[in-house]
Amino acid sequence: MQRITKSWGFEEILENGPYCMKLLIYTKPISSSLHYHERKSETFYVASGAFLLELADEKAQAFNAGSAISIPAGTKHRVRCVVPGVIVEASTHDDPDDCIRLVPSES
């Protein structure tokens, strides 16, 4: 397992072959970067905590434990943590070069 420290907490990469599985562990109530992926499609499942998800240019949607959403490649998105917790991410292969950040994460 690989752990990557982020300003909002950390990622634990469980698998990253043709498909990827990660735990996004938010330890503080801040937001990730506003970004998109040209090739990667993602599905988020909220295991614990409370989050707002900003998709494209839509109003932020609340996501709590048990919520899930799929995000197609090319969709601008940002996760804002309201209550620290864990998001399970299942996606196509994760390549750091495929993350186009438009607005940086809060720190």
C-alpha positions as CSV (number, residue, x, y, z in Angstrom):
1,M,0.0,0.0,0.0
2,Q,1.2,3.5,-0.9
3,R,0.4,6.5,1.3
4,I,0.4,10.0,-0.2
5,T,0.2,13.0,2.1
6,K,-2.2,15.8,1.0
7,S,-3.1,19.1,2.6
8,W,-6.5,17.7,3.5
9,G,-5.2,14.4,4.9
10,F,-3.8,11.5,2.8
11,E,-4.5,8.9,0.2
12,E,-3.9,5.2,0.6
13,I,-3.6,3.5,-2.7
14,L,-4.7,-0.1,-2.4
15,E,-4.4,-1.0,-6.1
16,N,-3.4,0.9,-9.3
17,G,-3.4,-1.4,-12.3
18,P,-5.9,-1.1,-15.1
19,Y,-8.3,-0.1,-12.3
20,C,-7.5,1.8,-9.2
21,M,-8.8,1.7,-5.6
22,K,-7.9,4.3,-3.0
23,L,-9.0,5.5,0.4
24,L,-9.2,9.3,0.5
25,I,-8.8,10.0,4.2
26,Y,-9.8,13.6,5.1
27,T,-8.4,14.6,8.5
28,K,-9.5,18.3,8.5
29,P,-12.4,20.2,7.1
30,I,-10.9,21.8,4.0
31,S,-11.2,21.2,0.3
32,S,-9.3,19.5,-2.4
33,S,-8.2,21.2,-5.6
34,L,-10.7,21.9,-8.3
35,H,-9.5,19.6,-11.0
36,Y,-10.4,17.2,-13.8
37,H,-8.9,14.1,-15.5
38,E,-8.7,13.7,-19.3
39,R,-8.7,9.9,-19.1
40,K,-9.7,8.8,-15.6
41,S,-13.3,8.1,-14.6
42,E,-14.0,7.8,-10.8
43,T,-16.7,6.5,-8.5
44,F,-16.7,7.9,-4.9
45,Y,-18.4,6.1,-2.0
46,V,-18.5,7.9,1.3
47,A,-17.7,5.4,4.1
48,S,-17.7,8.0,6.9
49,G,-17.8,11.8,7.4
50,A,-19.7,14.5,5.5
51,F,-18.6,16.2,2.3
52,L,-19.8,18.6,-0.3
53,L,-19.0,17.7,-3.9
54,E,-18.7,20.4,-6.5
55,L,-19.2,19.0,-10.0
56,A,-18.6,21.0,-13.2
57,D,-20.4,24.3,-12.7
58,E,-23.3,22.9,-10.7
59,K,-24.2,23.8,-7.1
60,A,-22.3,21.7,-4.5
61,Q,-24.1,18.5,-3.4
62,A,-24.0,17.1,0.1
63,F,-22.5,13.6,0.4
64,N,-22.7,11.6,3.7
65,A,-21.9,8.1,4.7
66,G,-23.5,5.7,2.3
67,S,-23.6,8.2,-0.6
68,A,-22.0,7.3,-4.0
69,I,-21.4,9.2,-7.2
70,S,-19.6,8.5,-10.5
71,I,-17.6,11.2,-12.1
72,P,-16.8,10.8,-15.9
73,A,-13.5,11.8,-17.4
74,G,-13.3,15.4,-18.2
75,T,-15.6,16.6,-15.4
76,K,-14.3,19.4,-13.2
77,H,-14.8,18.5,-9.5
78,R,-13.7,19.3,-6.0
79,V,-14.4,17.6,-2.6
80,R,-15.0,19.9,0.4
81,C,-14.8,18.1,3.7
82,V,-17.4,19.2,6.3
83,V,-16.8,16.4,8.8
84,P,-13.5,14.4,8.5
85,G,-14.0,10.9,7.2
86,V,-13.2,8.5,4.4
87,I,-14.1,8.3,0.7
88,V,-13.5,5.1,-1.1
89,E,-12.4,5.8,-4.7
90,A,-12.8,3.2,-7.4
91,S,-11.5,4.4,-10.8
92,T,-9.7,3.6,-14.0
93,H,-5.9,3.7,-13.7
94,D,-4.6,6.7,-11.7
95,D,-1.8,8.6,-13.4
96,P,-0.6,11.8,-11.6
97,D,0.0,13.4,-15.0
98,D,-3.7,13.1,-15.8
99,C,-4.7,15.5,-13.0
100,I,-5.3,19.0,-14.4
101,R,-5.6,21.3,-11.4
102,L,-7.5,24.5,-11.9
103,V,-7.6,25.8,-8.3
104,P,-5.2,24.5,-5.7
105,S,-6.2,22.7,-2.5
106,E,-6.7,24.7,0.6
107,S,-4.0,24.4,3.2
